[in-house]
Amino acid sequence: MPPPARVFFVLPGGIALLFRESAASVAARILEGSLALHLTENFRHLHGHSAGQSEIRSWERSLPALVNALVEAGLDDVEVLIEYSLPLTSKRADAVLAGVHPATGEPSYVVVELKQWSAAYPEEDEPLLCRIDAYPAAVLNPIEQVRGYCEYLLSFNGALERMPKSVAGVAFLHNAVESRIAGLRGVEEDQHGRLYTGEQRGAFLDFLRSRLAAKPGAEAADVLLDGKIRPSKQLMALAAAEIRDREQFVLIAEQRVAYEKVMSAVRKAKQSNHKQVVVVTGGPGSGKSVVALSLLGELYRRGVTALHATGSASFTKTMRKVAGARKPDVQKLFMYFNSFMDAEPNDLDVLICDEAHRLRKTSANRYTKAELRTGRPQVAELIDAARVPVFLLDQHQVVRPGEMGTKAEIQRAAAAQGLECTVVALGGQFRCGGSDAYEKWVVDLLGLEGGSPGPWEPDGKLDLRTAESPQELEDFLVARRAEGYGARMSAGYCWKWTTKVTPGMTELPADVVIGEWARPWNVYGDRSLLGAPPAPLWATDPDGFGQVGCVYTAQGFEYDWSGVIIGPDLVWRTDHWVVDRSASKDPIFTKATPDSDIGRLIRNTYKVLLTRGMVGTVIYSTDPETRDKLRSLVHPTSRVEAPALA
């Protein structure tokens, strides 16, 4: 009999796995019929929801194929890590095998992607993408999928830094025969990405023996799991190298699918005068802007005419400053949505519309020339401007009246011009420590998708805490900064913002006043003031700490620790949220803005603010009843003054 089942593991840095045992022990559990039950229960406990039927079927059918191969290869003592989560993301490798390399005696790891497919074929001669009859959309070639997992693991697990050759990747299509997947081999195979079918079982066993010796793998597994997780590659810090020199970001899973869909559309446009719209949807931190910058960098290097556009002054100005710091022509790549009112049709090859949830009904404003006030929808202008317009968006980040960037709106605009519209959904989570559970908790907390607030179950990926005062929140963040983390404070737009600079002023006006605590909003405008950065750089300049940011300066950015002040515009009363529009000082809200719109926009505002943190989030509400509610939902030991953080 195998030993009692181990519970799931959550490790420093948010690395999680459902199960870890030797191949022989896992085989015994499969024989007694208990493995899938253990995995199902552990998954529910770890993620806060039940595993899907397809995932359970994979555990019941694919894991036995892998484990039986290990046993047959004489690798009973190799350690099997099941559903290993990649650092700082919600993506998971089906299995990682840990053991000893037969030639070097050093730790050796094999990342395994298991597929039940019996047949698959390339997407329109694009081998990096493939089609399976049961799936409605193209997916990433499994060779490229597992290669991305290996490269990502090497980028973020410090234990592998001194032994980069220790990792190999393999996709095992145990139900497939060679003739029915042969087209997938158009992708080059190497140490990090190779493929075997069930028909090649003997070759698969030989591959396993070439990477793993018949020795215990527990120690190698410990080394991998104890590896220090490197900080996330911050978007702004890498933008310059990404665009000017070479690709810095590792795109995995759906991110790579989105990238390849756009590159395929670009090739078609050049070959056959083809025009195609691509929409990429995803929640905060799913990698939309990483995809956008990767595309822009590659297109820029290839000499393809491409521009990046947003509706965010902060994001665009930051990109111009960081990415174009030493190369002025790079700055010209970053534009605004309303820059294309008089653009020539299809003058660009590609227009990458990032943060497309900020699209507006029209581009016209009070400064627009009369001859350009045509009333033409902004989305139509952007579609007209390029042969391949790309829109990246998150519908829950619409925070201003008049913003209307949704998948449905873009699809309607494409259909009105008779254009093909391809949609790719990014399912992963790279912000918030890679915690899908946290994003869902925020969505339920705010009732954005019909859910209701529930208790936060710590998942080891993101540290969530509450504060009883703004000073307590700030002190906690100051302590985290002393440890080398980045941090910012942000708040709902519930305090008036002093926008005019008084001559001779020696300190920023303290607009955000809560009791005896008072701090300035981030600087208004495009110039630094009294040592504080201009508004567009508040989220990325280290001197931004100490001022309170609003949604317009936080949206699109990330930082290690996020302190969020929920103002009196959103309060909890007995069993529901109450939105008080009179408490909002946002000048964008006018008397003509309906209450229903304001309620949705204020909730979306807090969704944005609550999902900026990479390592952790601290929440404070100015309202006592709301603080009580938040305290009841967040784990009792997660107050910021908890002894563990003293």
Buried (B, 14 or more C-beta within 10 A) or exposed (E): EBEEBEEBBBBEBBBBBBBBBBBBBBBBBBEEEEBBEBBBBBBEEBBBEEBEEEBBEBBBBBBBBBBBBBBBBBBBBBBBBBBBBBBBBBBBBBBBBBBBBBEEEEBBBBBBBBBBBBBBBBBEEBBBBBBBEEEEBBBBBBBBBBBBBBBBBBBBBEBBEEBEEBBBBBBBBBBBBBEBBBBBBBBEBEEBBBBBBBBBBEEBBEBBBBBBBBBBBBEBBBBBBEBEBBBBBBBBBBBBBBBBEEBBBBBBBBBBBBBBBBBBBBEBBEEEEBBBBBBBBBBBBBBBBBBBBBBBBBBBEEEBEBBBBBBBBBBBBBBBBBBBEEEEEBBEBBBBBBBBBEBEEBBBBBBBBBBBBBBBEBBBEEEBEEEEEEEBBBBBBBBBBBBBBBBBBBBBBBBBBEBBBBBEBBBEBBEEEEBEBBBBBBBBBBBBBBBBBBBBBBBBBBBBEEEEBEEBEBBBBBBBBBBBBBBBBBBBBEBBBEEEBBBBBBBBBBBEBBEEBEEEEEEBBBBBEBEEBBBBBBBBEEEBBEEBBBBBBBBBBEEBBBBBBBBBBBBBBBBBBBBBBBBBBBBBEEEEBBBBBEBBBBEBBEEEBEEEBBBBBBBBBBBBBBBBBBBBBBBBBBBEEBBEBBBEBBBEEBBBEEEEEE
